[in-house]
Amino acid sequence: MTSPTAPRPIVLGVDARQVSPMVVGWAADEAERRGLPLRLVHAVPDEFRDRRGDGRGYLQSLREAGATALEKAEGIVAERHPGLRRQCVLLEGSPAPMLCAESAHAALVVLGSRRLGRLEEVLSRYSVTVPVSAQAHCPVAVVREPEHTTLQPPYVVVGVDGSPACEPAVRFAADLAGRRGAALRAVRVRRTPVRPFEPLEDAAEIRRRLFECTAGCATDEPDLDLTHEVLAGDPVEELVRVSAHALAVVVGRHGRGGLTGLRLGSVPHGLIRQAPCPAITVPAGPGADEPLNRER
C-alpha cells in the first residue's frame, strides 16, 4: 500500500494466464502521461489443493506462475518507458477482492479481459473485470480492445445520463481527452420506449441536463473541443457505435456495487463486454470527486 503522502499509483492487474502487451502498454503509457508510478499486481488465488491433493505444491506453482507473469509485464514496461517508476507485487487471495483493496489507494485500476461469457463473469472465481468495476474505489479501465488513434482529431466518448453520478465520469473523461489533445464527445442516449404509448423523454430537458453536466469542463480544460450529442435507442448499442474509432469510452457507476458485481449496471457491464476501445467506469460518491494528479 502507498503512504498518505505518496502519489496514488496506477494499478495494473496482471493475469498469469495471459500477459497482454496491449494492456500493459496502455497502463504504462497512462502512468507516464500522468507522472504517476505503476504498481503491477498479481493475486494468487487462495486454492490449496489440486486433483492430486498436493495443496502446497499447487499453491507454489501458482506463485511461480504469478512471479513469471509479473516479470514479463515489467519487461514490457521497462522497454516502453525505461524511466517509469514501477513496483511488482505478488499477493495471496482472490484476485477481485485484492484488486478492490488496491483501488482504495490508487488513481486508476487497469485490467485486461479474458472475454468470459456473461454467466462466467458473475459466477466464476476467475472473474475480475465485473466485480472490480462494480466495487472499486477509483476509476477502472478495462482494455479489451486498443485505443484508436487513426481518426484525426482523436476523440474520447463519455456517456451522460443527466444524474449527479455522471459528473465525476465527465471530469475524468475531460481530463483524459485533455492529456491526449483529443476532442470529447458527450453523449446522452434517449431510451426507445419499450411499452406502447410510453412517451419519449423531453428532448429539451435532456439537452439542458447534458449541458449542465458538462459545464465544468470549460473550467477544467479550457482548450477542450467539446461536443454534445443526443441519440435515441439502446444506450449500450449507441455508445458502442459512437466509440468505434475512439481512444476510450467513459461512463459513471451508480452506487457501490454488490458482492458479485450484479449491481454494476447494464450500461457499464455492456460496455465492458462490447466496447471497441478501452472502457472506463468511474464511481460516484466519496472519493470520486478527488482532483486528478496533474504532474508533468
C-alpha positions in Angstrom: 0.0 0.0 0.0 1.1 3.6 -0.5 1.8 6.1 2.2 -0.6 9.0 2.7 1.8 11.5 1.2 2.9 9.4 -1.8 1.2 9.9 -5.2 -1.5 7.4 -5.8 -0.2 4.8 -8.4 -1.9 3.3 -11.4 -2.5 -0.3 -10.5 -2.3 -2.9 -13.3 -3.9 -6.3 -12.6 -1.5 -8.9 -14.2 -3.1 -12.2 -15.3 -0.7 -15.1 -15.2 -2.7 -16.9 -17.9 -2.2 -14.1 -20.5 0.2 -11.1 -20.2 -1.1 -8.8 -22.9 1.4 -6.2 -24.3 -1.6 -4.1 -25.3 -2.9 -3.9 -21.8 0.5 -3.5 -20.1 1.4 -0.8 -22.7 -1.8 1.1 -22.1 -1.3 1.2 -18.4 2.4 2.2 -18.7 1.5 5.0 -21.2 -1.2 6.3 -18.8 1.2 6.3 -15.8 3.9 8.1 -17.9 1.3 10.6 -19.1 0.2 11.4 -15.5 3.6 11.3 -13.9 2.5 8.5 -11.6 4.2 5.3 -10.6 2.9 2.0 -12.0 2.1 -0.8 -9.5 1.9 -4.2 -11.2 -0.2 -6.6 -9.1 -0.8 -10.3 -9.4 -3.0 -12.1 -6.8 -2.5 -15.8 -6.3 -6.0 -17.4 -5.8 -6.4 -18.9 -2.4 -6.7 -22.5 -3.7 -4.9 -25.1 -1.5 -5.5 -28.3 -3.3 -5.4 -29.8 -6.8 -6.7 -33.0 -8.2 -3.8 -34.9 -6.6 -4.4 -33.4 -3.2 -1.0 -31.7 -3.2 -2.1 -28.3 -1.9 1.3 -26.8 -1.1 2.8 -27.9 -4.4 -0.1 -26.4 -6.3 0.0 -23.1 -4.4 3.7 -22.9 -5.1 3.1 -23.4 -8.8 0.6 -20.6 -8.8 3.1 -18.3 -7.1 5.8 -19.2 -9.6 3.4 -18.5 -12.5 2.4 -15.2 -11.0 6.0 -14.2 -10.5 6.8 -15.1 -14.1 3.9 -13.0 -15.3 4.9 -10.0 -13.3 8.5 -10.3 -14.6 7.2 -10.4 -18.2 4.9 -7.5 -17.7 7.7 -5.4 -16.0 9.9 -6.2 -19.0 7.3 -4.7 -21.3 7.1 -1.6 -19.2 10.9 -1.2 -19.0 11.2 -1.4 -22.7 8.4 1.1 -23.3 9.2 3.6 -20.6 12.6 2.9 -19.0 12.4 5.7 -16.5 8.9 5.0 -15.3 8.7 4.3 -11.5 7.2 0.8 -11.1 6.7 -1.9 -8.4 5.8 -5.5 -8.8 3.6 -7.0 -6.0 2.6 -10.7 -5.6 -0.3 -11.0 -3.3 -2.2 -14.1 -1.9 -6.0 -14.1 -2.1 -8.9 -14.0 -4.6 -8.0 -11.5 -7.4 -11.1 -9.4 -7.4 -11.2 -8.6 -3.6 -7.4 -8.0 -3.6 -7.7 -5.6 -6.5 -10.6 -3.8 -4.9 -8.5 -3.3 -1.8 -5.7 -1.9 -4.0 -8.1 0.5 -5.6 -8.6 2.3 -2.3 -5.1 3.7 -2.7 -4.9 4.0 -6.5 -5.6 6.7 -9.0 -6.8 4.1 -11.6 -7.0 0.4 -11.9 -6.3 -1.2 -15.3 -7.4 -4.6 -16.3 -7.4 -6.8 -19.4 -10.3 -9.0 -20.4 -10.4 -12.8 -20.5 -13.6 -12.5 -22.5 -15.6 -14.7 -20.2 -19.3 -15.3 -21.0 -21.9 -13.3 -19.2 -22.7 -16.0 -16.7 -19.0 -16.8 -16.1 -18.3 -13.1 -15.4 -20.7 -13.3 -12.5 -20.1 -16.8 -11.1 -16.5 -17.7 -12.0 -13.9 -17.4 -9.3 -11.6 -16.1 -12.0 -13.9 -13.2 -12.9 -12.2 -9.9 -12.2 -13.5 -7.2 -14.6 -17.1 -7.0 -13.5 -16.7 -7.3 -9.7 -13.7 -4.9 -9.6 -15.5 -2.4 -11.9 -18.6 -2.6 -9.6 -16.8 -2.2 -6.3 -13.5 -0.3 -6.9 -12.9 3.0 -5.0 -11.3 4.6 -8.1 -11.9 4.5 -11.9 -11.4 1.2 -13.6 -10.2 0.8 -17.2 -10.9 -2.5 -19.0 -8.7 -2.7 -22.0 -10.4 -5.3 -24.2 -9.6 -3.5 -27.5 -6.9 -1.0 -28.4 -7.5 2.7 -28.4 -7.9 4.1 -31.9 -5.6 6.9 -33.0 -6.0 6.8 -36.7 -9.0 9.2 -36.8 -7.9 12.8 -36.6 -8.6 14.6 -34.4 -8.8 11.7 -31.9 -11.7 11.7 -29.5 -13.0 10.3 -26.2 -16.6 9.4 -25.6 -18.4 10.0 -22.3 -21.9 8.6 -21.7 -24.0 11.1 -19.7 -27.3 10.2 -18.1 -28.1 13.5 -16.6 -27.7 12.5 -13.0 -25.1 13.9 -10.5 -23.5 10.4 -10.5 -22.2 11.0 -14.1 -20.3 14.2 -13.2 -17.1 12.5 -11.9 -17.1 10.5 -15.2 -17.4 13.7 -17.2 -14.5 15.2 -15.4 -12.4 12.1 -15.8 -13.2 11.9 -19.5 -12.3 15.6 -20.0 -9.0 15.1 -18.2 -8.3 12.0 -20.3 -9.1 13.9 -23.5 -7.1 16.9 -22.5 -3.9 14.9 -21.8 -4.1 13.4 -25.2 -5.0 16.6 -27.1 -8.3 14.8 -28.1 -11.9 16.0 -28.5 -14.6 15.0 -26.1 -18.0 13.8 -27.3 -20.6 13.9 -24.5 -23.4 11.6 -25.5 -26.8 11.2 -24.0 -29.0 8.3 -25.2 -32.7 8.5 -25.0 -34.1 5.0 -24.5 -36.6 3.9 -27.1 -39.9 3.2 -25.3 -40.5 -0.5 -24.7 -44.2 -0.2 -23.9 -47.0 1.0 -26.3 -47.8 4.7 -25.8 -44.8 5.2 -23.5 -43.7 8.8 -24.0 -40.1 9.7 -25.0 -38.2 11.8 -22.6 -38.4 15.5 -23.2 -35.7 16.5 -25.7 -35.2 20.0 -24.4 -34.8 18.8 -20.8 -32.4 16.1 -21.9 -30.2 18.6 -23.7 -30.4 21.0 -20.8 -29.1 18.4 -18.4 -26.4 17.3 -20.8 -25.0 20.8 -21.0 -25.4 21.2 -17.2 -23.4 18.0 -16.5 -20.6 19.1 -18.8 -20.5 22.8 -17.7 -17.3 22.3 -15.5 -15.3 21.1 -18.5 -14.7 24.6 -19.7 -13.1 25.4 -16.3 -11.0 22.2 -16.0 -10.0 22.0 -19.7 -10.5 25.5 -21.3 -8.9 24.4 -24.6 -11.0 21.2 -24.8 -13.0 20.6 -28.0 -16.3 19.5 -26.5 -19.4 18.4 -28.5 -22.9 17.3 -27.2 -25.0 14.6 -28.9 -28.4 13.4 -28.0 -29.2 10.0 -29.6 -32.2 7.6 -29.4 -32.0 3.8 -28.9 -30.3 1.3 -26.6 -27.6 3.1 -24.6 -25.1 0.3 -24.9 -25.6 -0.2 -28.6 -25.4 3.6 -29.3 -22.3 4.1 -27.1 -20.6 1.1 -28.8 -21.4 2.6 -32.2 -20.1 6.1 -31.5 -16.9 4.8 -29.8 -16.0 2.7 -32.8 -12.9 4.9 -33.5 -12.5 6.4 -30.0 -9.5 6.5 -27.7 -11.8 5.4 -24.9 -15.4 5.4 -23.7 -16.1 6.6 -20.2 -19.3 6.0 -18.1 -20.3 6.6 -14.5 -21.2 4.0 -12.0 -24.1 4.4 -9.6 -23.7 3.0 -6.0 -21.1 0.8 -4.5 -22.0 -2.4 -6.4 -22.9 -5.8 -5.0 -20.6 -8.6 -3.8 -20.7 -10.3 -7.2 -20.9 -7.2 -9.3 -24.5 -7.7 -10.2 -25.2 -4.1 -9.4 -22.6 -2.7 -11.8 -25.4 -1.5 -14.1 -26.4 -2.6 -17.5 -24.6 0.1 -19.4 -21.1 -0.2 -17.8 -21.5 -4.0 -17.9 -22.4 -3.9 -21.6 -19.5 -1.7 -22.5 -17.0 -3.8 -20.7 -18.1 -6.7 -22.8 -18.7 -4.9 -26.1 -16.8 -1.7 -26.4 -14.5 -1.4 -29.4 -11.9 0.6 -27.3 -10.9 0.8 -23.6 -14.0 1.1 -21.4 -13.6 3.1 -18.2 -16.0 3.0 -15.3 -15.9 5.9 -12.8 -17.5 5.6 -9.4 -19.7 8.2 -7.9 -19.8 9.2 -4.2 -17.0 9.7 -1.7 -13.5 9.7 -3.3 -14.8 10.1 -6.9 -14.5 13.9 -6.7 -10.8 14.0 -5.7 -8.7 16.1 -8.1 -6.7 14.1 -10.6 -2.9 14.2 -10.4 -1.6 16.8 -12.8 2.1 16.4 -12.6 4.2 16.7 -15.8 
